[in-house]
């Protein structure tokens, strides 16, 4: 049985491509992914918001795939931005990277991340049928 996305009629529809809730059936394996920022394998932070966001997503997807999961297995994502003006770019990049998957999602605009040059962070929770 696959993950089931839920967008009940009693709640306003999602503002963009995400789901209000995702239900995982019994006997699923769970993967919790720490927040990923836009840094490369050498720890260098990418320059600019779009480069950081794409690299952070690439890092998250690499972790998913390394554990035998894919973007379609994401149940919940959390997006952290330091600038409100990056919301539209965040949604566009998220949609591009998720290739139609619509996990539950929270987007927060915060005063800062762990490093002063960091503009974006993404975390995720995934579930997949146990084999």
C-alpha positions as a Markdown table, in Angstrom:
| # | Residue | x | y | z |
|---|---|---|---|---|
| 1 | Unk | 0.0 | 0.0 | 0.0 |
| 2 | Unk | 1.5 | 3.4 | -1.0 |
| 3 | Unk | 1.7 | 6.6 | 1.0 |
| 4 | Unk | -1.7 | 8.4 | 1.1 |
| 5 | Unk | -1.8 | 12.2 | 0.7 |
| 6 | Unk | -4.7 | 13.9 | 2.5 |
| 7 | Unk | -6.2 | 17.3 | 1.7 |
| 8 | Unk | -9.6 | 17.2 | 3.4 |
| 9 | Unk | -12.4 | 19.4 | 2.0 |
| 10 | Unk | -12.9 | 21.1 | 5.4 |
| 11 | Unk | -9.5 | 22.8 | 5.1 |
| 12 | Unk | -8.3 | 25.4 | 2.5 |
| 13 | Unk | -6.4 | 23.7 | -0.3 |
| 14 | Unk | -2.6 | 23.8 | -0.1 |
| 15 | Unk | -1.0 | 27.1 | -1.3 |
| 16 | Unk | 1.3 | 25.2 | -3.6 |
| 17 | Unk | 2.5 | 21.7 | -4.4 |
| 18 | Unk | 2.4 | 20.0 | -1.0 |
| 19 | Unk | -0.2 | 18.0 | 1.1 |
| 20 | Unk | -1.8 | 18.8 | 4.4 |
| 21 | Unk | -1.0 | 15.3 | 5.6 |
| 22 | Unk | 0.5 | 12.1 | 4.5 |
| 23 | Unk | -0.5 | 8.7 | 6.0 |
| 24 | Unk | 2.0 | 5.8 | 6.0 |
| 25 | Unk | 0.6 | 2.3 | 6.3 |
| 26 | Unk | 1.7 | -0.1 | 9.0 |
| 27 | Unk | 5.1 | -1.9 | 8.7 |
| 28 | Unk | 6.8 | 1.0 | 6.9 |
| 29 | Unk | 10.5 | 1.8 | 7.4 |
| 30 | Unk | 11.1 | 5.5 | 8.5 |
| 31 | Unk | 14.0 | 7.7 | 7.7 |
| 32 | Unk | 14.6 | 11.1 | 9.5 |
| 33 | Unk | 16.9 | 13.4 | 7.6 |
| 34 | Unk | 18.7 | 16.2 | 9.5 |
| 35 | Unk | 18.5 | 19.7 | 8.0 |
| 36 | Unk | 20.6 | 20.1 | 4.9 |
| 37 | Unk | 22.2 | 23.3 | 3.8 |
| 38 | Unk | 23.8 | 24.4 | 0.5 |
| 39 | Unk | 27.3 | 23.2 | 1.1 |
| 40 | Unk | 29.4 | 20.9 | -1.0 |
| 41 | Unk | 31.3 | 17.8 | 0.1 |
| 42 | Unk | 34.2 | 20.1 | 1.2 |
| 43 | Unk | 31.9 | 22.1 | 3.4 |
| 44 | Unk | 31.9 | 25.2 | 1.2 |
| 45 | Unk | 28.7 | 27.2 | 1.2 |
| 46 | Unk | 27.4 | 27.9 | -2.3 |
| 47 | Unk | 27.0 | 31.6 | -3.3 |
| 48 | Unk | 23.5 | 33.0 | -3.5 |
| 49 | Unk | 20.1 | 31.7 | -2.6 |
| 50 | Unk | 19.2 | 29.6 | -5.6 |
| 51 | Unk | 22.6 | 27.8 | -5.6 |
| 52 | Unk | 22.3 | 27.1 | -1.9 |
| 53 | Unk | 18.7 | 25.8 | -2.2 |
| 54 | Unk | 19.5 | 23.5 | -5.1 |
| 55 | Unk | 22.6 | 22.1 | -3.4 |
| 56 | Unk | 20.7 | 21.6 | -0.1 |
| 57 | Unk | 18.0 | 19.7 | -2.0 |
| 58 | Unk | 20.6 | 17.7 | -3.8 |
| 59 | Unk | 22.2 | 16.7 | -0.5 |
| 60 | Unk | 18.8 | 15.7 | 0.9 |
| 61 | Unk | 18.0 | 13.6 | -2.2 |
| 62 | Unk | 21.5 | 12.0 | -2.1 |
| 63 | Unk | 20.8 | 10.9 | 1.5 |
| 64 | Unk | 17.4 | 9.6 | 0.6 |
| 65 | Unk | 18.8 | 7.5 | -2.3 |
| 66 | Unk | 21.7 | 6.3 | -0.1 |
| 67 | Unk | 19.2 | 4.8 | 2.2 |
| 68 | Unk | 17.2 | 3.2 | -0.6 |
| 69 | Unk | 14.4 | 5.8 | -0.6 |
| 70 | Unk | 13.3 | 8.4 | -3.3 |
| 71 | Unk | 11.5 | 11.7 | -3.3 |
| 72 | Unk | 8.2 | 9.9 | -3.7 |
| 73 | Unk | 8.8 | 8.4 | -0.2 |
| 74 | Unk | 9.0 | 11.8 | 1.6 |
| 75 | Unk | 6.2 | 12.2 | 4.1 |
| 76 | Unk | 7.2 | 15.6 | 5.5 |
| 77 | Unk | 9.6 | 18.3 | 4.7 |
| 78 | Unk | 10.6 | 21.4 | 6.6 |
| 79 | Unk | 12.0 | 24.5 | 4.8 |
| 80 | Unk | 13.8 | 27.2 | 6.6 |
| 81 | Unk | 14.5 | 30.6 | 4.9 |
| 82 | Unk | 16.2 | 33.7 | 6.2 |
| 83 | Unk | 14.6 | 36.1 | 3.7 |
| 84 | Unk | 10.9 | 36.4 | 2.8 |
| 85 | Unk | 11.8 | 37.5 | -0.8 |
| 86 | Unk | 13.0 | 33.9 | -1.5 |
| 87 | Unk | 9.6 | 32.2 | -1.0 |
| 88 | Unk | 8.7 | 32.1 | -4.7 |
| 89 | Unk | 12.2 | 30.7 | -5.6 |
| 90 | Unk | 11.9 | 28.2 | -2.8 |
| 91 | Unk | 8.6 | 26.9 | -4.1 |
| 92 | Unk | 9.9 | 26.7 | -7.7 |
| 93 | Unk | 13.0 | 24.9 | -6.7 |
| 94 | Unk | 11.1 | 22.5 | -4.4 |
| 95 | Unk | 8.7 | 21.6 | -7.1 |
| 96 | Unk | 11.6 | 21.0 | -9.6 |
| 97 | Unk | 13.5 | 18.8 | -7.1 |
| 98 | Unk | 10.4 | 16.8 | -5.9 |
| 99 | Unk | 9.2 | 15.9 | -9.5 |
| 100 | Unk | 5.5 | 16.0 | -8.6 |
| 101 | Unk | 5.8 | 14.5 | -5.1 |
| 102 | Unk | 3.7 | 16.4 | -2.6 |
| 103 | Unk | 4.7 | 15.6 | 1.0 |
| 104 | Unk | 3.4 | 17.5 | 4.0 |
| 105 | Unk | 5.4 | 20.7 | 4.3 |
| 106 | Unk | 6.2 | 23.5 | 6.6 |
| 107 | Unk | 8.0 | 26.7 | 5.4 |
| 108 | Unk | 9.4 | 29.0 | 8.0 |
| 109 | Unk | 11.2 | 32.4 | 7.7 |
| 110 | Unk | 13.7 | 32.7 | 10.5 |
| 111 | Unk | 16.2 | 35.3 | 11.6 |
| 112 | Unk | 19.2 | 33.0 | 10.9 |
| 113 | Unk | 20.7 | 29.6 | 10.4 |
| 114 | Unk | 23.8 | 28.0 | 12.0 |
| 115 | Unk | 26.2 | 30.0 | 9.8 |
| 116 | Unk | 25.9 | 33.6 | 8.8 |
| 117 | Unk | 26.2 | 32.9 | 5.1 |
| 118 | Unk | 23.5 | 30.2 | 5.1 |
| 119 | Unk | 20.2 | 31.3 | 3.5 |
| 120 | Unk | 18.3 | 28.0 | 3.2 |
| 121 | Unk | 17.9 | 24.6 | 5.0 |
| 122 | Unk | 15.7 | 21.6 | 4.2 |
| 123 | Unk | 14.9 | 18.6 | 6.4 |
| 124 | Unk | 12.8 | 15.6 | 5.7 |
| 125 | Unk | 11.0 | 12.5 | 6.9 |
| 126 | Unk | 10.5 | 9.6 | 4.6 |
| 127 | Unk | 8.7 | 6.2 | 4.8 |
| 128 | Unk | 8.8 | 3.2 | 2.6 |
| 129 | Unk | 7.4 | -0.3 | 2.8 |
| 130 | Unk | 9.6 | -2.7 | 4.7 |
| 131 | Unk | 11.0 | -5.5 | 2.6 |
